[in-house]
């Protein structure tokens, strides 16, 4: 992921959820950033997809980078 794409994604998250914390993630020297998601306090992804159908159920925890 390029810096411009990461910034645009983080700006969208900020506009939607406010100035939330970056709470976790994994980056290594041989695996570039490929996903930026928002998780709730149960660790469930709620943005950009809500695969478990839990969006709005729990408080937002933060942004996860991987």
Order of alpha helices (4+ residues) and beta strands (2+ residues): alpha-beta-beta-beta-beta
